[in-house]
Amino acid sequence: MAAGLAVAACNPAPTQPTEPAHEKHLTEKLIAQRIMYCDDGARADVDFIDDGLKMAVTWLPNGRTEILRAQRTGEEFRGDQSRAVVAGGAIAFMRRGKISVCHRTPEKR
């Protein structure tokens, strides 16, 4: 038990996001969470879930969560209302015929 406490002490607790997370049932297998700032002024809470081929996207501050899925790594994510392409630290979303290019929030050090 002491060894477990020593290991836990070496790993700092993850910082909490500044925005509320998605509903817990959508992110049970959370891989990564990012707050994205878009060139058009929009903000999105993006969670990569399960095997990384699912993305839960909530447009802030009060948007509904949409699940987008990719067939394979590197392919486009698709949902009922949106599509997304991930490249580097950016995600290009197409919603209602409009494209929003969004960038990761710089991580605090």
Sequence and secondary structure as in RCSB ss.txt:
>XXXX:A:sequence
MAAGLAVAACNPAPTQPTEPAHEKHLTEKLIAQRIMYCDDGARADVDFIDDGLKMAVTWLPNGRTEILRAQRTGE
EFRGDQSRAVVAGGAIAFMRRGKISVCHRTPEKR
>XXXX:A:secstr
 HHHHHHHHHS      SS    GGG TTEEEEEEEEETTS EEEEEEETTTTEEEEEEETT  EEEEE SSTTS
 EE SSEEEEEETTEEEEEETTEEEEEEE     
